Amino acid sequence: MQKKILEFTNILRKSGIRVSTAETLDAFTALDELSIDDREIFKDALRATMVKRGEEVSTYDQLFDLFWSGFYDSLRESFGQATAGLADAGLDFEQLLQQIAQMLQGMEGELGGDLSELARALLTQDLTQLENLIRQAAEQAGIGRIENFLQVGFFSRRTLEQLGMEGAGDELSDLAARLEAAGMSPDQIAALRKLIEGLIEALRRSVRSFTERELQKQNHDYMEKFRRETLLEKSFYHLTEEEIRKMREVVERLAQRIKNVLSIRRRRLKKGKLDLRQTLRRNMSHGAIPFDLVFKQRKKDRPKLVILTDVSSSVANVSRFMLQFVYTLQEAFTKIRAFVFVAELGEVTPLFHEKDINDAIEAALEGGDVINVYTRSNFGFAFHHFWQNFLSAIDNKTTVLILGDARNNYNDPRAWCLREIHTKAKNVVWLNPENPSAWGFGDSVMDKYLPYTDVAEECRNLRQLSKVVDSLLL
């Protein structure tokens, strides 16, 4: 057990969780006092001794399940599918094995007596033996060197070669031929051949599954980065519920990265940029040797931000992540005021002061008492309401950030309201989740609004969104 815990510790370290030798010894001590038969107690004991930061818990949980959850369950599922076809054909797997054993008794003394370990384990579905054989073959194939997803196919093939899968398949085919010659019925022979095909396919799937699990264990950090990069590029329209949940973490990480960049920028701005001309002028008395450096001081004001967000169902995911992104970066702005609309417009700024950011976003998207979200989009009505009631919120230091597809259901776009907003604001930025080729077609009035925007960008994924938000902070 101590050897397995040391292996698990090394995997945690490779994934970025720092586990000291003393903490590993604490785990040994804890397990001396606790029962390892209870999975949850075992998991909690290792977590309590090895994990120090809250953000590492999810990584620990995933790695624990990968390392300590038996590969046996995956094998049982794969090989269960292989025998399911027999039941559909009205045949019983155990009875078929018994009949094979009886027919071979006179020839070989036992079922598959001259078969290799792998062929015998496949035919009898000895899952424990199959698991051991796959692990040994994977180790011989060098599975510990796997580094990225592109290598899964390579190491799967190497493992199957080390197992001798093709040879085992030939042995089982020969066995079927011998049984046919010995008088087994055509129906049973057909079922046996179908079973052999299913067993070989189940073995192939199981080896690939094992290889993917090893990649997850050995390179969890790489796989997490790969998933985050994939989510950055995936269209907001096509996110599943699970991906929406994971996207929250990706947004937080991306926002933190931008915060770090901003911090570096501010330090540089505070120091200033070297003024070469003034430095040479000041040091003329030293023969132009720059003993005294002169820096250009440039003050960068944090922008004020007013957000107008369409929360209709067609753009709900875009709105969700834009609000999360902006409010995670709120210290980068002097002030943020947020408004949501479908047709009616309402301010949701107080929600972000009163609630957790995720709860505030859900409340803003649902609308509730703020606006009626179960109506048809009317951008013109929303802009007119803003012009009437909130135009004073905008001055020459304010950036107005609008998110919406500009699908106006053939209502009056009232573009003059956006013109008035544009006249007062520092700039107007419009993010549209539709492709620019669709702007102005059908009920889209984006072409009516374009003259009154300083920046109009397609925003279908998180990478595009982060690029626009980052440009606001330059």
C-alpha positions in Angstrom: 0.0 0.0 0.0 2.8 2.4 0.8 4.3 1.9 -2.7 0.9 2.7 -4.3 0.6 5.9 -2.1 4.1 7.0 -3.2 3.0 6.4 -6.9 -0.1 8.5 -6.2 2.0 11.2 -4.6 4.2 11.5 -7.6 1.2 11.8 -9.9 -0.1 14.7 -7.7 3.2 16.4 -7.9 3.3 16.1 -11.7 -0.1 17.7 -11.8 1.0 20.8 -9.8 -0.1 19.8 -6.3 2.9 20.2 -4.0 3.2 17.3 -1.6 6.1 17.2 0.7 7.8 14.1 2.2 6.5 15.0 5.6 2.9 15.1 4.2 3.4 11.7 2.7 4.5 10.4 6.0 1.5 12.0 7.6 -0.7 10.1 5.1 1.0 6.8 6.2 0.3 7.7 9.9 -3.3 8.6 9.2 -3.9 5.3 7.4 -2.5 3.3 10.3 -5.3 4.8 12.4 -8.1 4.6 9.8 -9.7 1.8 7.9 -8.8 1.8 4.2 -11.8 -0.5 3.4 -14.1 2.6 3.5 -13.3 4.4 0.2 -14.6 7.8 1.4 -12.6 7.7 4.6 -9.5 6.7 2.6 -10.0 9.5 0.1 -10.6 12.1 2.8 -7.6 11.0 4.8 -5.3 11.4 1.8 -6.9 14.7 0.9 -6.5 16.1 4.4 -2.8 15.3 4.5 -1.8 16.1 0.9 -4.0 19.0 -0.3 -3.3 22.5 1.1 -5.2 24.9 -1.2 -8.9 24.9 -2.0 -8.4 25.3 -5.7 -6.5 22.0 -5.7 -9.4 19.9 -4.4 -11.0 19.3 -7.8 -7.7 18.2 -9.3 -7.1 15.9 -6.4 -10.6 14.4 -6.7 -10.2 13.7 -10.4 -6.7 12.1 -9.9 -7.9 10.0 -7.0 -10.8 8.6 -9.0 -8.4 7.8 -11.9 -5.7 6.2 -9.8 -7.7 4.4 -7.2 -10.9 3.5 -9.1 -10.3 0.1 -10.6 -9.9 -0.3 -14.3 -11.8 -3.5 -13.6 -15.2 -1.6 -13.9 -14.3 -0.4 -17.3 -13.3 -3.9 -18.4 -16.6 -5.3 -17.1 -18.6 -2.8 -19.1 -16.7 -3.4 -22.3 -16.8 -7.2 -22.1 -20.4 -7.1 -21.0 -21.3 -5.5 -24.3 -19.4 -8.3 -26.1 -21.7 -11.0 -24.6 -24.9 -9.0 -24.9 -25.3 -10.1 -28.5 -25.6 -13.8 -27.4 -28.5 -13.0 -25.2 -30.2 -11.2 -28.1 -29.8 -14.4 -30.2 -31.3 -16.5 -27.5 -28.0 -18.1 -26.4 -26.5 -18.4 -22.9 -22.8 -17.5 -22.6 -22.2 -20.0 -19.7 -24.0 -22.8 -21.5 -21.9 -22.1 -24.6 -18.7 -22.3 -22.6 -19.8 -25.6 -21.0 -20.5 -27.1 -24.4 -17.1 -26.0 -25.7 -15.5 -27.6 -22.6 -17.3 -30.8 -23.1 -16.4 -31.1 -26.7 -12.7 -30.3 -26.0 -12.5 -32.6 -23.0 -11.5 -35.6 -25.0 -9.0 -33.6 -27.1 -7.3 -31.4 -24.6 -8.4 -32.2 -21.1 -9.7 -28.7 -20.3 -11.1 -25.6 -21.9 -8.6 -24.1 -24.2 -5.8 -26.1 -22.8 -3.4 -25.2 -25.6 -4.5 -21.6 -25.7 -2.2 -18.6 -24.7 -3.0 -16.8 -21.4 -4.6 -14.0 -23.3 -6.8 -16.2 -25.5 -7.9 -18.2 -22.5 -8.7 -15.1 -20.5 -10.7 -13.7 -23.3 -12.7 -16.8 -23.9 -13.5 -17.3 -20.2 -13.8 -13.5 -19.6 -11.4 -13.7 -16.7 -11.4 -10.0 -16.1 -8.8 -10.0 -13.3 -6.3 -11.8 -15.5 -7.1 -9.5 -18.4 -6.4 -6.5 -16.3 -3.1 -7.9 -15.2 -2.1 -8.7 -18.8 -3.1 -5.3 -20.1 -1.1 -3.5 -17.3 2.0 -5.7 -17.9 1.8 -5.1 -21.7 1.3 -1.3 -21.3 4.4 -1.2 -19.0 6.4 -3.1 -21.6 5.1 -0.6 -24.3 6.5 2.3 -22.2 3.2 3.8 -21.2 4.9 5.9 -18.6 6.3 8.1 -21.4 2.9 9.2 -22.8 2.7 13.0 -22.9 -0.2 14.1 -25.0 -3.5 13.0 -26.6 -1.9 12.6 -30.0 0.1 9.6 -28.6 -2.9 7.6 -27.4 -3.2 5.7 -30.7 0.5 4.9 -30.8 0.7 3.6 -27.2 -2.6 1.7 -27.7 -1.1 -0.1 -30.7 2.1 -0.8 -28.9 0.2 -2.3 -25.9 -1.9 -4.5 -28.2 1.3 -5.7 -29.9 2.8 -6.6 -26.5 -0.4 -8.4 -25.6 -0.3 -10.4 -28.8 -3.9 -9.6 -29.6 -3.7 -10.8 -33.3 -2.2 -14.1 -32.2 -4.9 -14.6 -29.6 -7.6 -13.8 -32.2 -6.1 -16.4 -34.6 -6.0 -19.0 -31.8 -9.7 -18.5 -31.0 -10.6 -18.6 -34.7 -8.7 -21.9 -35.0 -10.6 -23.2 -31.9 -13.9 -22.3 -33.6 -12.8 -24.3 -36.7 -11.9 -27.3 -34.6 -15.2 -27.2 -32.8 -17.0 -27.0 -36.1 -15.1 -30.0 -37.4 -16.0 -31.8 -34.1 -19.7 -31.4 -34.8 -20.8 -28.2 -33.1 -24.1 -26.9 -34.7 -23.8 -24.1 -37.3 -25.9 -21.7 -35.1 -23.5 -22.2 -32.2 -20.5 -21.8 -34.4 -21.9 -18.6 -35.9 -22.6 -17.3 -32.3 -19.0 -18.3 -31.2 -17.4 -16.5 -34.2 -19.5 -13.4 -33.4 -18.5 -13.7 -29.7 -14.8 -13.9 -30.7 -15.2 -10.7 -32.8 -16.9 -9.0 -29.9 -14.2 -10.0 -27.5 -11.4 -8.8 -29.7 -13.1 -5.4 -30.2 -13.8 -5.2 -26.4 -10.1 -5.8 -25.8 -9.1 -3.1 -28.3 -11.5 -0.6 -26.6 -10.3 -1.5 -23.2 -6.6 -1.0 -24.1 -7.4 2.4 -25.5 -9.4 3.3 -22.4 -6.5 2.2 -20.2 -4.1 4.3 -22.3 -6.4 7.4 -22.0 -6.6 6.9 -18.2 -2.8 6.7 -18.0 -2.5 9.9 -19.9 -5.0 11.5 -17.5 -2.9 10.3 -14.6 0.5 11.0 -15.9 -0.3 14.4 -17.6 -3.3 15.7 -15.9 -2.1 19.3 -16.0 -1.5 19.0 -19.8 -5.0 17.5 -20.3 -6.6 20.3 -18.3 -4.8 22.9 -20.3 -5.9 21.1 -23.5 -9.6 21.2 -22.4 -9.4 24.9 -21.4 -7.9 25.7 -24.8 -10.7 23.8 -26.5 -13.3 25.6 -24.5 -11.7 29.0 -25.4 -12.3 28.2 -29.1 -15.8 26.5 -28.8 -18.8 28.6 -29.8 -21.0 29.7 -26.9 -24.0 28.4 -28.9 -22.8 24.8 -28.7 -21.8 24.5 -25.0 -23.3 21.6 -23.0 -24.5 22.0 -19.4 -21.3 20.4 -18.2 -19.1 22.7 -20.4 -21.0 25.7 -19.1 -20.0 24.6 -15.6 -16.4 24.1 -16.5 -16.3 27.4 -18.5 -16.8 29.3 -15.2 -13.4 28.1 -14.0 -11.9 28.9 -17.4 -13.2 32.4 -17.3 -11.8 32.9 -13.8 -8.3 31.6 -14.9 -8.4 33.8 -18.0 -9.4 36.9 -16.0 -6.7 36.2 -13.5 -4.1 36.0 -16.3 -5.3 39.4 -17.6 -5.1 40.8 -14.0 -1.5 39.7 -13.9 -0.7 41.3 -17.2 -2.4 44.5 -16.0 -0.4 44.5 -12.8 2.9 44.3 -14.8 1.7 47.1 -17.1 0.8 49.4 -14.2 4.3 48.8 -12.6 5.9 49.8 -15.9 3.7 52.8 -16.3 4.5 53.9 -12.8 8.1 53.8 -13.5 7.7 55.3 -17.0 9.4 54.7 -20.3 13.0 55.8 -20.9 13.1 59.2 -22.5 16.3 58.9 -24.6 16.4 62.5 -25.8 16.0 64.1 -22.3 18.5 61.5 -20.8 21.2 62.6 -23.4 20.4 66.3 -22.9 20.7 66.0 -19.1 24.0 64.1 -19.3 25.8 66.4 -21.7 28.1 67.5 -18.9 29.1 63.9 -18.4 30.1 63.4 -22.0 26.6 62.0 -22.8 27.3 59.0 -20.5 23.8 58.4 -19.0 24.5 58.7 -15.3 21.0 60.3 -14.7 18.1 58.5 -16.4 14.9 60.4 -17.4 11.6 58.6 -17.8 8.5 59.7 -19.6 5.6 59.6 -17.1 2.3 58.5 -18.7 -0.8 58.4 -16.6 -3.3 55.7 -17.6 -6.8 56.3 -16.3 -9.0 53.3 -15.6 -12.0 53.4 -17.8 -15.6 53.7 -16.7 -17.8 51.0 -18.2 -21.5 50.8 -19.0 -22.7 47.4 -20.1 -25.9 46.8 -22.1 -26.5 43.1 -22.4 -29.2 41.3 -24.4 -30.3 38.4 -22.2 -32.7 36.7 -24.7 -32.4 33.0 -24.9 -30.4 33.1 -28.2 -27.4 34.9 -26.6 -27.8 33.9 -23.0 -24.5 32.0 -22.8 -22.6 34.9 -24.3 -24.2 37.3 -21.8 -23.4 34.9 -18.9 -19.7 34.8 -19.6 -19.3 38.4 -20.5 -20.8 39.5 -17.2 -18.6 37.0 -15.3 -15.5 38.1 -17.2 -16.1 41.8 -16.7 -17.0 41.6 -13.1 -14.1 39.4 -12.3 -11.9 42.2 -13.7 -13.9 45.0 -12.0 -11.0 46.5 -10.2 -9.5 47.3 -13.6 -12.4 49.8 -14.1 -13.3 52.9 -12.2 -16.9 52.1 -12.2 -19.2 49.5 -13.8 -22.9 49.8 -14.4 -24.7 46.8 -15.9 -28.1 46.8 -17.7 -30.0 43.8 -19.2 -32.7 43.9 -21.8 -34.8 41.9 -24.1 -37.3 44.6 -24.9 -37.6 46.3 -21.5 -34.3 47.5 -19.9 -33.4 47.2 -16.3 -30.3 47.9 -14.2 -28.7 44.9 -12.5 -25.6 46.6 -10.9 -26.9 46.2 -7.4 -27.1 42.4 -7.8 -23.3 42.2 -8.2 -22.9 44.1 -4.9 -25.4 42.0 -3.0 -24.7 38.5 -4.3 -21.9 36.1 -5.2 -20.9 36.7 -8.8 -22.4 33.5 -10.2 -25.7 34.0 -8.3 -25.8 37.6 -9.5 -25.3 36.5 -13.1 -28.1 33.9 -12.9 -30.4 36.4 -11.3 -29.6 38.9 -14.1 -30.2 36.4 -16.8 -33.5 35.2 -15.3 -34.7 38.8 -15.1 -37.4 38.2 -12.5 -38.6 41.5 -11.1 -36.0 43.5 -13.2 -37.4 42.9 -16.7 -39.7 40.5 -18.6 -37.3 38.1 -20.2 -40.2 36.1 -21.9 -40.8 38.6 -24.7 -39.5 39.2 -28.2 -36.3 41.2 -28.7 -36.7 44.9 -29.3 -33.3 46.8 -29.3 -34.9 50.1 -30.3 -37.2 50.1 -27.3 -34.4 49.2 -25.0 -32.0 51.9 -26.3 -34.8 54.5 -26.1 -35.5 53.6 -22.5 -31.8 54.0 -21.7 -31.7 57.3 -23.6 -34.6 58.6 -21.5 -33.5 57.4 -18.1 -29.8 56.7 -18.0 -28.0 58.9 -20.5 -26.6 60.9 -17.6 -24.5 57.9 -16.6 -22.3 58.4 -19.7 -19.5 61.0 -20.1 -16.3 61.3 -22.1 -14.5 58.8 -19.9 -17.2 56.0 -20.4 -16.9 53.0 -22.6 -20.3 51.6 -23.6 -20.1 47.8 -24.1 -23.1 46.4 -25.9 -23.7 42.7 -26.4 -26.5 41.4 -28.7 -27.3 39.9 -32.1 -29.3 43.0 -33.2 -32.2 40.8 -34.2 -35.0 43.3 -33.8 -38.0 41.4 -35.0 -38.7 44.1 -37.6 -39.3 46.8 -35.0 -38.1 50.4 -35.2 -34.3 50.2 -34.5 -34.3 53.9 -33.2 -30.7 54.1 -34.2 -30.7 57.8 -33.2 -30.7 56.8 -29.6 -27.4 54.9 -30.1 -26.1 58.0 -31.9 -26.8 60.1 -28.9 -25.1 57.6 -26.6 -22.1 57.5 -29.0 -21.9 61.3 -29.0 -21.5 61.4 -25.2 -19.3 58.3 -24.7 -15.6 57.9 -25.0 -16.3 54.9 -27.3 -19.0 52.4 -28.1 -18.1 48.7 -28.5 -20.6 46.2 -29.9 -20.1 42.5 -29.5 -22.3 40.4 -31.8 -22.3 36.6 -31.6 -23.4 36.3 -35.2 -21.0 36.2 -38.1 -20.6 39.6 -39.8 -21.9 38.1 -43.1 -25.3 37.9 -41.4 -25.4 41.5 -40.1 -28.1 43.5 -41.8 -30.0 40.5 -43.3 -33.5 39.4 -42.3 -34.5 41.1 -39.1 -31.0 42.1 -38.2 -30.5 45.9 -37.9 -26.8 45.7 -37.2 -26.1 47.7 -40.3 -28.2 50.6 -38.8 -26.2 50.6 -35.6 -22.7 50.2 -37.1 -22.2 54.0 -37.9 -22.5 54.7 -34.2 -20.0 52.2 -32.9 -16.2 52.6 -32.6 -15.6 48.9 -32.5 -18.0 46.1 -33.7 -16.6 42.6 -33.4 -17.9 39.1 -33.8 -18.0 37.4 -30.4 -18.8 33.7 -30.6 -16.2 32.2 -28.1 -14.2 33.1 -25.0 -11.0 33.8 -26.9 -12.8 36.5 -28.9 -14.4 37.9 -25.8 -11.1 38.1 -23.9 -9.4 39.9 -26.8 -12.0 42.6 -26.8 -12.1 43.1 -23.1 -8.3 43.1 -23.0 -8.3 45.9 -25.7 -10.5 48.0 -23.5 -7.8 47.9 -20.8 -4.8 48.8 -22.9 
